[in-house]
Amino acid sequence: MSQSTPRQPSIFLPHGGGPCFFMDWTWGPADTWHATGRFLAGIAATLPAPPRALLVVSGHWEEPAFTVSTTAYPELIFDYSGFPPHTYKLTWPAPGDPELAHQVHALLKDAGLPAAESSSRGYDHGVFVPLKVAFPQAQIPVVTLSLTTSLDPALHIAAGRALAPLRDEGVLIVGSGMSFHNLRAYMHPETGDRARAFERWLTEAVEQPEPARTAQLSAWSHAPNAAFAHPREEHLIPLMVAAGAGGDAPGTRIFSDEPMGAAISAFRFDG
């Protein structure tokens, strides 16, 4: 790592609900997602330097193997429904980076992990919605990586560990999901305490150094209210990639809020 290429962190961020940052209303008061939007808008200023590229793992893309998009000019995938017409006309023309994508594929293969490439995958809303807020100029190249359909936490931690060297090359690794994702539980009074209990456990796990962090996150399903917070865990698993890429030092919770009555957090790893 040279002085001109500072080591980037890895980050797990909440991507909100659908195109929530670009609406006057959502499933609740108009200011429901304002705090999350302000957090996202402030991310770039906290980085050691502008990233050379972003590697983003979204909770909205699953494949049998870890699949990296090699597309040079990805299109937006409007994979949400029932929102106002203008939210299907959003733009965010960030370029891809085929060379970096091939490097990602090689790192995963060299680590003995299942890996594949896609020449056509665009940016789903777990990618373009939060990053349109965080990096609105859309000038930094972005490479996207799928989850595997196994949703095995240990496997995804291993993938993050394999990809960690990219941080030394100025690549910001981003896990995009939600630390609480139970759509049927939002806006119910009993949700608050149960979501907070899971969030406390998750934060304590993230704040452990290695190898305790990996051990706890790998067993996340035994956490208090785990199945309530994540009836299906695809929105949590991007955290495992970010944590795996995060080095040995404890992670840090860098944001928390309770939109629609459920605690959510963002985490950063600088180890």
C-alpha positions, 0 to 999 in steps of 0.5 A, a space after each residue: 500500500 503506497 502513501 497515494 493509495 490509503 487503505 480503505 475500510 469495509 462498511 455494512 450499510 442499511 439501504 432503506 426500503 425501496 427508493 425511500 430516499 427519493 420519495 416525499 413519503 414512505 411506509 410511515 411519516 415523511 421523515 422516516 428515512 431522513 436520518 439514514 439518508 443523512 448518514 449515507 450522504 456523509 460516508 464519503 467525508 469519513 473515508 481516508 481518500 476517495 476510493 479508487 472503486 467500490 465493491 458492493 455486495 447487495 442483499 438483492 442478488 443471489 447465485 449458486 456461486 459468488 458471481 461478480 459483474 464484469 459489465 462496463 456500463 451497468 444498467 439500473 434494475 428497478 427491482 421494487 414495486 408499488 412506488 411512485 412513477 418517478 422512482 422508476 426514472 432514477 438515474 445513476 450512471 456509475 461505470 463498472 470496472 471489468 478489470 477489477 471484476 476479474 480480479 475479484 473472481 480470481 481472488 475468490 477462486 484462489 481461496 477455493 471458493 465457488 466463483 463465477 462471472 456475469 457479463 450482464 448484471 446491472 445495479 439492483 436497488 440495494 446498490 444504486 439507491 444508497 450509493 446515489 445518496 452516498 456518491 451522487 456524482 456517480 464517477 467512482 467505478 462500481 463492481 457488484 458481487 452476489 451472495 450465494 444461495 446457501 446464505 452460509 454466514 461462514 462462507 460469506 465471511 471467508 469470501 470477505 477475507 479473500 477480498 480484503 487485499 483489495 482494500 490496500 488498493 483503494 477499493 471500498 468494500 460495501 455490504 448493502 443490506 439491513 440489520 433488521 429485515 422483517 417487513 411484517 413487523 414494522 410499525 408494531 409496538 412489540 417490535 421495538 424491544 425485540 429489534 433492540 435486543 437483536 441489535 445489541 447482540 449484533 453490535 456486541 458481536 461486531 465489536 469483538 476482535 478476531 476470531 471471536 467476531 467470526 465465531 459469533 457472527 457465524 452463529 448469528 441464528 442463535 442470537 436473541 430474536 434472530 428469526 424475528 429480525 430476519 425471517 430470511 437472512 439475505 439482508 444480513 449476510 452482506 454484513 458477513 462479507 464486510 466483516 470478513 474483509 475487515 481485518 482482525 481489529 474490532 468493528 464499530 457501529 457508526 450509525 443507528 436509528 429506528 425507522 418504522 419502530 425497528 432498530 437498524 445499524 451500520 458498521 465499519 471495519 478498519 482493521 
